[in-house]
Amino acid sequence: MNEKNIDWNDLKLFLAVAREGGLSAAAKSTQRSPATLGRRMYELERSMERELFIRHDRGYELTPEGKALLDELTLVEHQIHRQTTPANQSARPLVKISAGTWTTLSLIKHLDMLVGSPPDILLRFVSAEKVLDISHREIVIGVRNQRPKEDSLVCRKLARVEFAPYATKSAPDFYIKVMADTPSARWVHNNISSNDIACEVNSPRNSLDLALENKGIALLPTFIGDAQPQLQRVGNIIEELGHDQWLVTHHEDRYLPEVRRLIQRIGTALDQL
């Protein structure tokens, strides 16, 4: 590659086209016309003597050489950001991750692995049963029980989650009812008589706490219940509550080094469940 023939501004435009997946979307973020972007990408390929894109009706798809260039430029971009960040700002980039109560509980147990050694990420856990908006950056990474439908989001499939009832050996034969809008809470509401309810709680975590205190039966994910030595299954897996999990982020954010590292680490932690 003859570096003298490369316009470094074209590399910035390349990042936009690569991340947006096409000229029209990249035109909005770069304030350049699609025609100008198309011409500049062609000139960049000619200067580098490489084919960076596969052009088709759906947009611009990266070739293997294009993906390699994107990875290299993303690292350079990150290094520039670190060098230009004021010294009084945290050296560790903040990444917000949202998951339900049980997945958050599991992730917290893997905190040391998630933040790195030495720590290179500042994590903010946002435990919520509702789906937070990744597109508007309420969070950066979300663990969801359904595959996202938004075009701007990308995902990775995780291990399947199953549910079963758990209690201590001498617990009374009454369920602990969770007052939340979750599939497992709705199952207890629809299938367990009010006469068979020990008590009600508004936090899923409290159902585990009460089960551990020998107060009744909690409906738990098997990766939570099986990890509690004091608890045992007091019924079969409830097939209708089984679901896949998806690790979701915005297609632009996935190229950030800290997000890529965290996605890999979360995948490793949750695939062990």
C-alpha positions in Angstrom: 0.0 0.0 0.0 1.3 3.4 -0.9 0.5 5.6 2.1 1.2 8.8 0.2 -1.8 8.3 -2.0 -4.3 7.8 0.8 -6.5 10.6 2.0 -6.9 10.1 5.7 -10.2 11.8 5.7 -11.4 8.9 3.5 -10.6 6.6 6.4 -13.0 8.5 8.6 -15.7 8.2 5.9 -14.9 4.5 5.6 -15.7 4.0 9.3 -19.1 5.6 8.8 -20.0 3.6 5.7 -18.7 0.3 7.3 -20.6 0.9 10.6 -23.8 2.1 8.9 -23.7 -0.7 6.3 -24.5 1.7 3.4 -24.2 5.1 1.8 -27.6 6.5 2.7 -27.3 6.0 6.4 -23.7 7.1 6.4 -24.6 10.3 4.5 -26.7 11.4 7.5 -23.9 11.1 10.0 -21.1 12.5 7.7 -23.1 15.3 6.1 -21.9 14.0 2.7 -24.0 12.9 -0.2 -24.3 9.2 -1.0 -22.7 9.9 -4.4 -19.7 11.6 -2.8 -19.3 8.8 -0.3 -19.5 6.2 -3.1 -16.8 8.0 -5.0 -14.6 8.4 -2.0 -14.9 4.7 -1.1 -13.9 3.8 -4.6 -10.9 6.1 -4.5 -9.9 4.6 -1.1 -10.0 1.1 -2.5 -8.0 2.1 -5.5 -5.4 3.8 -3.3 -5.1 0.8 -1.0 -5.3 -1.6 -3.9 -7.8 -3.7 -2.0 -11.5 -4.4 -2.3 -13.1 -3.3 0.9 -16.8 -3.6 0.1 -19.2 -5.9 -1.7 -21.8 -3.6 -3.2 -25.4 -4.9 -3.6 -28.9 -3.6 -3.4 -29.1 -4.0 0.4 -26.0 -1.8 1.0 -22.3 -2.0 1.4 -21.1 -5.3 2.9 -17.5 -5.5 4.2 -15.1 -8.0 2.5 -12.6 -9.8 4.8 -10.0 -7.1 4.0 -12.6 -4.4 4.8 -13.4 -6.1 8.2 -9.7 -6.2 9.0 -9.3 -2.5 8.2 -12.3 -1.7 10.3 -10.8 -3.5 13.3 -7.5 -1.8 12.9 -9.0 1.7 12.5 -11.3 1.1 15.5 -8.2 0.4 17.7 -6.5 3.5 16.4 -9.7 5.5 17.1 -9.7 4.2 20.6 -6.1 5.1 21.2 -6.7 8.6 19.9 -9.6 8.9 22.3 -7.5 7.8 25.2 -4.7 10.3 24.4 -7.1 13.2 24.0 -9.3 12.5 27.0 -8.5 15.0 29.9 -6.4 13.5 32.6 -9.1 14.1 35.3 -11.5 11.8 33.6 -11.7 8.1 34.4 -9.3 6.0 32.5 -11.8 3.2 32.5 -14.7 3.6 30.0 -18.2 3.3 31.5 -20.4 0.5 30.0 -24.0 0.2 31.1 -25.5 -3.3 31.0 -29.1 -4.2 31.6 -30.5 -7.6 32.5 -33.2 -9.2 34.6 -32.8 -9.9 38.3 -31.5 -13.4 37.9 -29.0 -12.8 35.1 -27.8 -9.7 36.9 -27.2 -11.8 40.0 -25.1 -14.3 38.0 -23.1 -11.5 36.3 -22.3 -9.9 39.6 -20.7 -13.2 40.8 -18.4 -12.9 37.7 -17.6 -9.2 38.3 -13.8 -9.7 38.5 -13.8 -11.5 35.1 -16.1 -8.9 33.5 -14.1 -5.8 34.5 -10.7 -7.4 33.6 -7.5 -7.8 35.5 -6.3 -5.2 35.9 -9.7 -3.5 35.6 -10.2 -1.9 32.2 -14.0 -1.3 32.2 -16.2 0.5 34.7 -19.5 -1.4 34.8 -22.9 0.0 35.7 -25.5 -2.7 36.3 -29.1 -1.7 35.5 -31.2 -4.5 36.9 -34.7 -4.2 35.3 -37.4 -6.6 34.2 -38.5 -4.2 31.5 -36.7 -3.8 28.2 -34.5 -0.6 28.1 -33.8 1.3 24.9 -30.4 0.5 23.5 -31.0 2.6 20.3 -31.3 5.7 22.5 -28.4 4.6 24.7 -30.3 4.1 27.9 -27.9 1.2 28.1 -25.0 -0.1 25.9 -25.6 -3.9 26.4 -28.7 -5.7 27.2 -29.5 -9.4 28.0 -33.0 -10.2 26.6 -35.2 -13.2 26.4 -36.2 -12.4 22.8 -34.2 -11.8 19.7 -34.4 -8.0 18.8 -36.2 -6.9 15.7 -34.7 -3.4 15.3 -32.3 -3.1 12.4 -29.9 -1.0 14.4 -29.3 -3.8 17.0 -27.1 -6.8 16.7 -27.2 -9.9 19.0 -25.5 -13.1 20.1 -27.5 -16.1 21.2 -26.7 -17.4 24.7 -27.5 -20.5 26.7 -31.2 -21.5 27.1 -32.9 -20.7 30.4 -35.2 -23.1 32.2 -37.4 -22.6 35.3 -38.4 -25.0 38.1 -39.8 -24.7 41.6 -37.3 -24.8 44.5 -37.6 -25.0 48.2 -35.7 -26.2 51.3 -36.3 -29.8 52.4 -38.7 -28.9 55.2 -40.4 -25.8 53.6 -44.2 -25.6 53.7 -46.0 -26.5 50.4 -46.9 -22.9 49.6 -45.6 -20.7 46.7 -44.0 -17.3 47.1 -45.8 -15.1 44.6 -43.8 -12.3 42.8 -45.9 -9.3 41.8 -44.0 -8.5 38.6 -44.7 -8.5 34.9 -42.6 -11.5 34.0 -43.5 -14.9 32.5 -42.6 -16.8 35.7 -44.7 -14.4 37.8 -47.6 -14.7 35.5 -47.3 -18.5 35.6 -47.6 -18.6 39.4 -50.6 -16.1 39.2 -52.4 -18.3 36.6 -51.6 -21.8 38.0 -51.4 -21.4 41.8 -54.5 -20.8 43.9 -54.4 -17.9 46.3 -54.9 -20.5 49.1 -51.6 -22.0 48.2 -49.6 -18.7 48.4 -47.3 -18.2 51.4 -46.8 -14.5 50.7 -46.3 -11.9 48.0 -43.2 -9.9 47.1 -42.6 -7.2 44.5 -39.0 -8.1 43.9 -38.0 -11.5 42.3 -34.9 -11.6 44.4 -37.0 -11.6 47.6 -38.6 -14.9 46.5 -35.2 -16.5 46.6 -34.5 -14.9 50.0 -37.7 -16.3 51.4 -37.1 -19.8 49.9 -33.7 -19.8 51.6 -35.4 -18.8 54.9 -37.6 -22.0 54.6 -40.7 -20.0 54.0 -42.1 -21.6 50.8 -41.5 -22.5 47.2 -39.9 -20.1 44.8 -40.1 -20.5 41.0 -36.5 -19.9 39.9 -34.3 -20.3 36.8 -32.4 -23.6 37.2 -29.1 -21.8 37.0 -30.0 -19.9 40.2 -31.9 -22.7 42.0 -29.3 -25.4 41.3 -26.5 -23.2 42.6 -28.1 -22.9 46.1 -27.0 -25.9 48.3 -29.9 -25.3 50.7 -32.5 -25.7 47.9 -33.8 -28.6 46.0 -36.2 -29.0 43.1 -39.7 -29.8 44.3 -41.2 -30.2 40.8 -40.3 -30.6 37.2 -39.0 -28.0 34.8 -41.9 -25.9 33.5 -41.4 -26.3 29.7 -43.6 -23.3 28.7 -41.2 -20.9 30.6 -38.1 -22.1 28.8 -36.5 -19.5 26.6 -33.3 -18.5 24.8 -31.3 -15.5 25.9 -29.8 -12.9 23.6 -26.9 -10.5 24.2 -27.8 -7.3 22.4 -26.0 -4.1 21.6 -26.1 -1.3 19.0 -24.4 -2.2 15.8 -22.2 0.9 16.1 -21.2 0.3 19.7 -20.1 -3.3 19.1 -16.9 -1.9 17.5 -15.8 -0.1 20.6 -12.9 -2.0 22.2 -14.5 -2.0 25.7 -17.8 -3.2 24.4 -16.2 -6.0 22.3 -14.2 -7.1 25.4 -17.3 -7.1 27.6 -19.5 -8.9 25.1 -16.9 -11.7 25.0 -16.6 -11.9 28.8 -20.4 -11.9 29.3 -20.8 -14.6 26.7 -18.2 -16.7 28.5 -19.9 -16.2 31.9 -23.4 -16.9 30.8 -22.6 -19.8 28.5 -21.4 -21.6 31.7 -24.8 -21.4 33.3 
